Amino acid sequence: MPSAVNEIKRLVSNYSSFDVVTELGNDVGGYDVIGIVGTDKFIIMNLHKLSSWEGPILTVGFGLSFLNSVDITNLDKALSTIVNGDYDVEDILRLSVNVKGKKLPNAINEAAIFPARSAITLEYSLYVNNEYLWHDVADGLIVSTPTGSTAYAMSAGGPLIHSRAQVFEVVPVNSTNLARVPVIVPSDSVITIKDLTSRSRIEVIIDGSVRTYVGNEVKIMSGKPLKLVRVGEVSSAIGRYEKKISLLANMDLPPSAKFILKILEYEGQLTQKEIVEKTMLPSRTVRNALSILIRKGLIQKQIIIRGNKEVIVYSLKSTGQ
């Protein structure tokens, strides 16, 4: 992203109060606002690194996202706004995930619990504030924030949640019991998933990127909120919903295709095998979803060189915007 970095340096050079760094370090205590520029995946990865930072964060992306304070095309105006102090800070709910006392990054979108091998079920018991809700056999379980309600949770049948609602959602994935439906719980709840068993090792996946073996219990509760800088029209939560999901809401797409579209938005170019691994969907489902997305002109299939061999990858189709 050299051209983008150079453009950012040029814009920032107009303001003596800003610094540009290309690698995030530990010493960030001397700043009032920290900015992260990149794709959703890059922004989330660096937000994980900044888990101890409690100040405001400006996120600059390359398209609409719930995690974008501003699109990169409007960065110059945003910098001027920040210098003048004319911006809002929105507290974004995050999840604190406890696995055998191990410290994990706070989840911005979701904590997903799945067997490491696809097409294998797991068993679990669900408790909220020590109250037993149910025992279940399913492909997996997702605990999502309102921000994550438009991502993995939605693909599994979860509802959309207003970004300022103080709730989390628990979404069973392909449960064998039709009575196991998504559940909305207050954000001060302690969600405990116990008695985890499967023929494959079970992992918790934080925001689709950080994977950890969980043993037989996971405890999830509210973490420290992310203080996200909001400038201009993006400060409207309803406006973000309208722009974010209008395309998907009006498309006749199966949930699996929407899920894969979201994965490709996060990850960029992926092979079919990589999509199967990241989504944990059956290979046949992935093949069918990819053919639908190609037919609708939403993704493209390309041959690229990786190492010394040609591989087929899939990626979002450029809109030219």
C-alpha positions as CSV (number, residue, x, y, z in Angstrom):
1,M,0.0,0.0,0.0
2,P,3.0,2.4,-0.7
3,S,0.9,5.0,-2.6
4,A,-1.6,5.2,0.2
5,V,1.1,5.6,2.8
6,N,2.7,8.4,0.7
7,E,-0.6,10.2,0.4
8,I,-1.2,9.9,4.1
9,K,2.3,11.3,4.9
10,R,1.5,14.2,2.5
11,L,-1.8,15.0,4.2
12,V,-0.4,14.7,7.7
13,S,2.6,16.9,6.9
14,N,0.1,19.8,6.8
15,Y,-0.4,19.4,10.6
16,S,2.4,19.6,13.0
17,S,0.5,17.8,15.7
18,F,0.4,14.4,13.8
19,D,3.0,11.7,13.4
20,V,3.0,8.8,10.9
21,V,4.4,5.4,11.8
22,T,4.3,2.3,9.6
23,E,4.7,-0.2,12.5
24,L,2.8,0.0,15.7
25,G,5.0,0.0,18.8
26,N,4.2,-0.2,22.5
27,D,4.9,3.4,23.4
28,V,1.7,5.3,22.5
29,G,1.1,7.0,25.8
30,G,2.0,10.5,24.5
31,Y,-0.8,10.8,22.0
32,D,-4.4,12.1,22.3
33,V,-5.7,10.1,19.4
34,I,-4.3,7.1,17.5
35,G,-5.2,6.5,13.9
36,I,-5.1,3.2,12.0
37,V,-5.3,3.1,8.2
38,G,-6.0,0.0,6.2
39,T,-8.5,-2.8,5.4
40,D,-10.9,-4.2,7.9
41,K,-8.5,-7.1,8.6
42,F,-5.6,-4.8,9.1
43,I,-7.6,-2.4,11.4
44,I,-8.8,-5.3,13.5
45,M,-5.4,-6.8,13.8
46,N,-3.9,-3.6,15.1
47,L,-6.9,-2.9,17.4
48,H,-6.0,-6.2,19.0
49,K,-2.4,-4.9,19.6
50,L,-3.9,-1.8,21.1
51,S,-6.0,-3.6,23.7
52,S,-4.3,-1.7,26.6
53,W,-4.9,1.7,25.0
54,E,-7.9,3.5,26.5
55,G,-7.9,6.7,24.4
56,P,-9.8,7.5,21.2
57,I,-8.9,5.7,17.9
58,L,-9.5,7.0,14.4
59,T,-9.9,4.2,11.9
60,V,-9.5,5.1,8.2
61,G,-10.6,2.5,5.7
62,F,-11.0,1.8,2.0
63,G,-14.8,1.5,1.9
64,L,-17.7,1.5,4.2
65,S,-17.4,-0.4,7.4
66,F,-18.8,-0.2,11.0
67,L,-15.2,0.1,12.1
68,N,-14.3,3.1,9.8
69,S,-14.3,6.5,11.4
70,V,-13.8,7.9,7.9
71,D,-13.1,6.7,4.3
72,I,-9.6,7.4,3.1
73,T,-10.9,9.8,0.5
74,N,-12.2,12.1,3.3
75,L,-9.1,11.8,5.5
76,D,-7.9,15.4,4.9
77,K,-11.2,16.8,6.1
78,A,-11.2,14.4,9.0
79,L,-7.7,15.5,10.2
80,S,-8.8,19.1,10.1
81,T,-11.9,18.2,12.1
82,I,-9.9,16.4,14.7
83,V,-7.4,19.3,15.1
84,N,-10.4,21.5,15.9
85,G,-11.8,19.0,18.4
86,D,-15.0,18.8,16.4
87,Y,-15.7,15.0,16.6
88,D,-17.6,12.5,18.6
89,V,-16.3,9.4,20.4
90,E,-18.5,6.3,20.4
91,D,-18.0,3.5,22.9
92,I,-18.1,0.2,20.9
93,L,-18.8,-2.9,22.9
94,R,-16.1,-5.6,23.0
95,L,-16.0,-9.1,24.4
96,S,-13.5,-10.4,27.0
97,V,-12.9,-14.1,26.4
98,N,-11.4,-16.2,29.2
99,V,-10.0,-19.6,28.3
100,K,-8.2,-21.4,31.1
101,G,-7.0,-18.0,32.5
102,K,-5.3,-17.2,29.1
103,K,-5.4,-13.5,28.1
104,L,-6.9,-13.1,24.6
105,P,-7.5,-9.9,22.6
106,N,-10.9,-8.3,23.2
107,A,-13.2,-9.3,20.4
108,I,-14.6,-6.5,18.4
109,N,-17.0,-8.6,16.2
110,E,-17.3,-12.0,17.8
111,A,-16.0,-15.0,19.6
112,A,-16.8,-18.1,17.5
113,I,-16.4,-21.6,19.0
114,F,-15.9,-24.4,16.5
115,P,-14.2,-27.7,16.0
116,A,-10.9,-27.3,14.3
117,R,-12.0,-29.7,11.5
118,S,-15.0,-28.6,9.4
119,A,-18.2,-30.7,9.1
120,I,-17.8,-32.0,12.6
121,T,-20.2,-31.1,15.4
122,L,-19.6,-30.2,19.0
123,E,-21.7,-30.5,22.2
124,Y,-21.9,-27.8,24.8
125,S,-24.0,-26.5,27.6
126,L,-24.9,-22.8,27.7
127,Y,-25.2,-20.7,30.9
128,V,-26.0,-17.0,31.2
129,N,-25.2,-15.5,34.7
130,N,-24.9,-19.1,36.0
131,E,-28.4,-19.8,34.8
132,Y,-28.7,-23.0,32.6
133,L,-30.2,-22.2,29.2
134,W,-29.7,-25.4,27.2
135,H,-27.5,-28.3,26.0
136,D,-27.0,-28.5,22.3
137,V,-25.3,-30.3,19.5
138,A,-24.3,-28.0,16.6
139,D,-21.6,-27.1,14.1
140,G,-20.6,-24.3,16.5
141,L,-21.6,-21.3,18.5
142,I,-21.1,-17.5,18.0
143,V,-21.2,-14.8,20.6
144,S,-21.4,-11.5,18.9
145,T,-21.3,-7.8,19.7
146,P,-23.7,-5.4,17.9
147,T,-20.8,-4.5,15.5
148,G,-20.4,-8.2,14.7
149,S,-24.1,-8.7,14.1
150,T,-23.6,-7.8,10.4
151,A,-20.7,-10.3,10.1
152,Y,-20.5,-14.0,11.0
153,A,-23.5,-13.9,13.3
154,M,-25.8,-12.7,10.5
155,S,-24.6,-15.4,8.2
156,A,-25.7,-18.0,10.8
157,G,-29.2,-16.5,11.1
158,G,-28.6,-13.9,13.9
159,P,-30.5,-10.6,13.9
160,L,-29.1,-7.2,13.1
161,I,-28.4,-5.2,16.3
162,H,-28.3,-1.4,16.5
163,S,-24.7,-0.5,17.1
164,R,-25.5,1.5,20.3
165,A,-27.6,-1.3,21.9
166,Q,-26.1,-2.6,25.1
167,V,-26.5,-6.2,24.3
168,F,-24.7,-9.3,22.9
169,E,-26.2,-12.1,20.9
170,V,-25.6,-15.8,21.2
171,V,-26.1,-17.7,17.9
172,P,-26.0,-21.5,17.5
173,V,-24.7,-22.6,14.1
174,N,-26.6,-25.4,12.4
175,S,-28.0,-26.8,15.6
176,T,-29.6,-30.3,15.5
177,N,-32.4,-28.9,17.7
178,L,-34.7,-26.4,15.9
179,A,-35.6,-24.9,19.4
180,R,-32.0,-23.5,19.7
181,V,-32.5,-20.0,18.3
182,P,-30.4,-16.9,18.6
183,V,-30.6,-15.3,22.1
184,I,-30.1,-11.6,23.0
185,V,-28.6,-11.0,26.4
186,P,-27.6,-7.8,28.3
187,S,-24.0,-6.7,27.9
188,D,-23.3,-7.1,31.6
189,S,-24.1,-10.8,31.3
190,V,-21.5,-13.5,31.9
191,I,-21.9,-16.1,29.2
192,T,-20.4,-19.5,30.0
193,I,-20.1,-22.4,27.5
194,K,-19.4,-25.6,29.4
195,D,-19.1,-29.3,28.8
196,L,-17.5,-28.8,25.4
197,T,-16.8,-32.1,23.6
198,S,-16.1,-33.0,19.9
199,R,-14.3,-35.6,17.8
200,S,-12.0,-32.7,16.8
201,R,-10.1,-30.3,19.0
202,I,-12.3,-27.2,19.8
203,E,-11.1,-23.7,19.2
204,V,-12.3,-20.2,20.0
205,I,-11.7,-17.8,17.1
206,I,-11.5,-14.1,17.9
207,D,-12.7,-11.8,15.1
208,G,-11.9,-14.5,12.5
209,S,-8.1,-14.3,13.1
210,V,-6.9,-15.3,16.6
211,R,-7.4,-19.0,17.3
212,T,-6.9,-20.7,20.7
213,Y,-7.6,-24.3,22.0
214,V,-10.4,-24.0,24.6
215,G,-10.5,-27.3,26.5
216,N,-14.0,-27.9,27.9
217,E,-15.1,-24.3,29.0
218,V,-15.1,-20.7,27.7
219,K,-16.3,-17.7,29.7
220,I,-17.3,-14.5,27.8
221,M,-18.3,-11.1,29.2
222,S,-18.1,-7.5,28.4
223,G,-14.5,-6.2,27.8
224,K,-13.2,-2.6,27.8
225,P,-15.1,-0.6,25.1
226,L,-13.3,0.6,22.0
227,K,-13.4,4.4,21.9
228,L,-14.0,5.0,18.2
229,V,-13.7,8.5,16.7
230,R,-16.8,9.4,14.6
231,V,-16.7,12.3,12.2
232,G,-19.3,13.6,9.8
233,E,-22.2,11.6,8.5
234,V,-20.7,8.3,9.6
235,S,-21.6,9.2,13.2
236,S,-25.2,8.2,12.3
237,A,-25.7,4.6,13.4
238,I,-28.8,4.2,11.2
239,G,-26.9,5.7,8.3
240,R,-24.1,3.2,8.7
241,Y,-26.7,0.3,8.7
242,E,-28.4,1.6,5.6
243,K,-25.1,1.9,3.7
244,K,-23.5,-1.3,5.1
245,I,-26.3,-3.8,4.5
246,S,-28.4,-2.3,1.7
247,L,-26.5,-4.3,-0.9
248,L,-26.8,-7.6,0.9
249,A,-30.3,-7.0,2.1
250,N,-31.5,-6.6,-1.5
251,M,-29.6,-9.5,-2.9
252,D,-31.1,-12.9,-3.3
253,L,-28.2,-14.7,-1.6
254,P,-28.1,-17.7,0.6
255,P,-26.5,-17.1,4.1
256,S,-23.4,-19.1,3.1
257,A,-22.8,-16.8,0.1
258,K,-23.2,-13.7,2.3
259,F,-20.8,-15.3,4.8
260,I,-18.1,-15.9,2.1
261,L,-18.6,-12.4,0.7
262,K,-17.8,-11.1,4.2
263,I,-14.8,-13.4,4.6
264,L,-13.3,-12.1,1.2
265,E,-13.9,-8.5,2.3
266,Y,-11.8,-9.2,5.5
267,E,-9.2,-11.4,4.0
268,G,-8.7,-10.5,0.4
269,Q,-7.6,-13.2,-2.1
270,L,-8.3,-16.7,-0.9
271,T,-8.2,-20.2,-2.5
272,Q,-11.3,-22.4,-2.2
273,K,-9.4,-24.6,0.4
274,E,-8.6,-21.5,2.5
275,I,-12.3,-20.4,2.3
276,V,-13.4,-23.8,3.6
277,E,-10.9,-23.6,6.4
278,K,-11.9,-20.0,7.5
279,T,-15.6,-20.5,7.2
280,M,-15.7,-24.1,8.4
281,L,-18.5,-24.7,5.8
282,P,-18.6,-28.0,3.9
283,S,-16.7,-28.0,0.6
284,R,-19.9,-28.5,-1.5
285,T,-21.5,-25.5,0.2
286,V,-18.5,-23.3,-0.5
287,R,-18.4,-24.4,-4.2
288,N,-22.1,-23.6,-4.6
289,A,-21.8,-20.2,-2.9
290,L,-18.8,-19.2,-5.0
291,S,-20.6,-20.1,-8.2
292,I,-23.5,-17.9,-7.1
293,L,-21.3,-15.0,-6.2
294,I,-19.4,-15.2,-9.5
295,R,-22.7,-15.4,-11.5
296,K,-24.0,-12.3,-9.8
297,G,-20.7,-10.4,-10.5
298,L,-19.8,-9.9,-6.9
299,I,-16.5,-11.8,-6.9
300,Q,-13.9,-12.8,-9.4
301,K,-11.8,-15.9,-10.0
302,Q,-8.1,-15.4,-10.9
303,I,-5.0,-17.5,-11.4
304,I,-2.0,-16.1,-9.5
305,I,1.5,-17.3,-8.7
306,R,2.2,-18.3,-5.1
307,G,5.8,-19.5,-4.5
308,N,6.6,-21.5,-7.7
309,K,3.1,-22.6,-8.7
310,E,-0.1,-21.3,-10.1
311,V,-3.1,-21.2,-7.7
312,I,-6.8,-20.2,-8.3
313,V,-8.0,-17.5,-5.9
314,Y,-11.3,-15.7,-5.3
315,S,-11.6,-12.0,-4.4
316,L,-14.2,-9.2,-4.3
317,K,-14.8,-7.8,-7.8
318,S,-13.6,-4.2,-8.1
319,T,-16.4,-1.6,-8.4
320,G,-14.1,1.1,-9.7
321,Q,-14.9,3.3,-6.8
